[in-house]
Amino acid sequence: MIMDVTAKIVAEEGVGVITMDLIGRKAGISKSLVYNYFPNVSELLVAVLTRELKRLREAQAEAMQKADTFEGLVRGVTRAYVQHIQERGLIIERLQSEPTISERGDPTQYDRSSAVKALAKLLAKQFGFPPHLAEMVTDISFGIPAAAGAFLLNTGASPEEVEDVTVKMIIGSVTAVATDRMVSQKSLG
């Protein structure tokens, strides 16, 4: 309950307003009870971030397992992200933008660097990218869904349309890098 209340406050008002007193009041419990479970605000926020990242990353991992094409993979992972944003708001993004929280790194077993490496292997295989290029393209592409999620929440756009545009942007940018690489190689060879 404490983490649920904290997540709701972060999603609606941001991280800066969070105090143990506010959480206690909104949860209908005493501030001292909040301290019984979490020694300070930072530990509580890390616990909320861990839970939110785990939920998102598990949904995305499941989508990856179900995909049988590159587009299916991008669409599935993007859909999981858009659904998470639609249901939970920008909790993860707000928590990760806090220096005291983000400096601890990704607290889940599904950290970003592992995800980037796994997807980069797929890009390298499908598009013939060298490992460093595959990782660069993958890592940069991870920012597109985050921007899409913010757009979704700020505009009330259709989640399906946001998903569709996001998938097209990711696939289009990967394809453009692959095409440019092929053209460069032909002109050198």
C-alpha positions in Angstrom: 0.0 0.0 0.0 2.8 2.4 0.9 4.5 1.8 -2.5 1.2 2.1 -4.3 0.5 5.5 -2.7 4.1 6.6 -3.5 3.8 5.5 -7.1 0.5 7.4 -7.5 2.0 10.6 -6.0 5.1 10.3 -8.3 2.9 9.8 -11.4 0.6 12.7 -10.6 2.8 15.2 -8.8 6.5 14.2 -9.3 9.2 13.1 -7.0 10.0 16.5 -5.4 6.9 16.5 -3.3 7.5 13.1 -1.7 7.9 13.1 2.1 7.3 10.3 4.6 4.6 12.5 6.2 2.8 13.0 2.8 2.8 9.3 2.1 1.5 8.5 5.6 -1.3 11.1 5.2 -2.3 9.9 1.7 -2.2 6.2 2.8 -4.2 6.9 6.0 -1.4 5.7 8.2 1.2 7.3 10.5 4.5 8.6 9.3 6.2 6.3 11.8 4.5 3.3 10.2 6.0 4.3 6.9 9.4 4.4 8.6 8.8 0.9 9.9 8.9 -0.4 6.3 11.3 2.1 4.7 14.2 3.8 6.6 14.0 6.9 4.3 12.4 8.4 1.2 15.3 7.3 -1.0 14.9 3.6 -0.1 11.2 3.8 -0.6 11.6 5.4 -4.1 14.2 2.8 -5.0 11.7 0.1 -4.0 9.0 1.7 -6.1 11.4 2.0 -9.1 12.5 -1.6 -8.7 8.9 -2.8 -8.7 7.9 -0.6 -11.7 11.0 -1.6 -13.8 10.4 -5.3 -13.0 6.8 -5.1 -14.2 7.7 -3.4 -17.4 10.8 -5.5 -18.2 8.9 -8.7 -17.5 6.1 -7.6 -19.9 8.7 -6.6 -22.5 10.7 -9.9 -22.1 7.4 -11.8 -22.6 6.8 -9.8 -25.8 10.3 -10.6 -27.0 9.8 -14.3 -26.5 6.6 -14.2 -28.5 8.0 -12.3 -31.5 8.9 -14.2 -34.6 10.1 -11.2 -36.7 12.1 -8.0 -36.0 8.9 -5.9 -36.5 7.0 -8.2 -34.2 9.7 -7.8 -31.6 9.7 -4.0 -31.9 5.9 -3.9 -31.8 5.6 -6.2 -28.8 8.2 -4.4 -26.7 6.7 -1.0 -27.7 3.2 -2.1 -26.9 4.3 -3.3 -23.5 5.9 0.1 -22.9 2.9 2.1 -24.1 0.5 0.0 -22.0 2.7 0.5 -19.0 2.8 4.2 -19.5 -1.0 4.3 -20.1 -1.6 2.4 -16.9 1.1 3.7 -14.6 2.2 7.1 -16.0 5.7 8.3 -16.1 6.7 6.8 -12.8 9.9 5.1 -14.1 11.1 8.2 -16.0 10.5 10.5 -13.1 12.3 8.2 -10.6 15.2 7.7 -13.0 15.6 11.4 -13.5 16.3 11.8 -9.7 20.1 11.7 -9.2 20.0 10.0 -5.8 17.9 7.2 -7.3 19.5 6.9 -10.8 23.1 6.8 -9.4 22.3 3.4 -8.0 21.8 1.9 -11.5 19.1 -0.4 -12.6 18.0 -2.4 -9.6 16.4 -5.3 -11.5 17.7 -8.4 -13.2 16.6 -7.0 -16.5 18.9 -4.0 -16.6 19.1 -1.8 -19.7 22.6 -2.8 -20.7 21.6 -6.5 -20.8 18.5 -5.7 -22.9 20.6 -3.5 -25.3 23.2 -6.3 -25.7 20.4 -8.9 -26.4 18.6 -6.8 -28.9 21.9 -5.7 -30.5 22.8 -9.3 -31.2 19.5 -9.6 -33.1 20.2 -6.4 -35.1 23.7 -7.6 -35.8 22.4 -10.9 -37.1 19.5 -9.5 -39.1 21.2 -6.4 -40.6 24.8 -7.4 -40.6 25.8 -4.6 -38.2 29.1 -4.8 -36.4 28.5 -5.2 -32.6 29.4 -1.6 -31.7 27.0 -0.2 -34.3 24.2 -2.7 -33.3 24.6 -1.6 -29.7 24.6 2.1 -30.6 21.5 1.8 -32.8 19.7 -0.3 -30.1 20.6 2.0 -27.2 19.5 5.2 -29.0 16.3 3.5 -30.2 15.4 2.9 -26.5 14.8 6.6 -26.2 12.0 6.7 -28.8 9.4 4.8 -26.7 10.1 7.0 -23.7 9.3 10.1 -25.8 6.2 8.3 -27.2 5.0 7.6 -23.7 5.4 11.2 -22.7 3.5 12.3 -25.8 0.8 9.8 -25.1 0.2 11.2 -21.6 0.6 14.8 -22.5 -1.7 14.8 -25.5 -4.3 12.1 -25.0 -3.4 10.6 -28.4 -4.6 7.1 -29.3 -2.3 4.5 -27.8 -2.6 2.4 -31.0 -1.5 5.4 -33.1 1.4 6.2 -30.8 2.5 2.6 -30.8 2.2 2.5 -34.6 4.2 5.7 -35.1 6.8 4.6 -32.6 7.3 1.2 -34.3 7.6 2.8 -37.7 10.2 5.3 -36.3 12.3 2.6 -34.8 12.2 0.3 -37.8 12.7 3.2 -40.2 15.7 4.5 -38.3 17.3 1.0 -38.1 16.6 0.4 -41.8 18.0 3.8 -42.7 21.3 3.0 -40.9 21.4 -0.4 -42.6 20.8 1.2 -46.0 23.4 3.9 -45.4 25.9 1.3 -44.3 25.3 -0.8 -47.5 25.7 2.3 -49.7 28.9 3.3 -47.9 30.3 -0.2 -48.3 29.5 -0.3 -52.0 31.1 3.0 -52.6 34.3 1.9 -50.8 34.4 -1.5 -52.5 
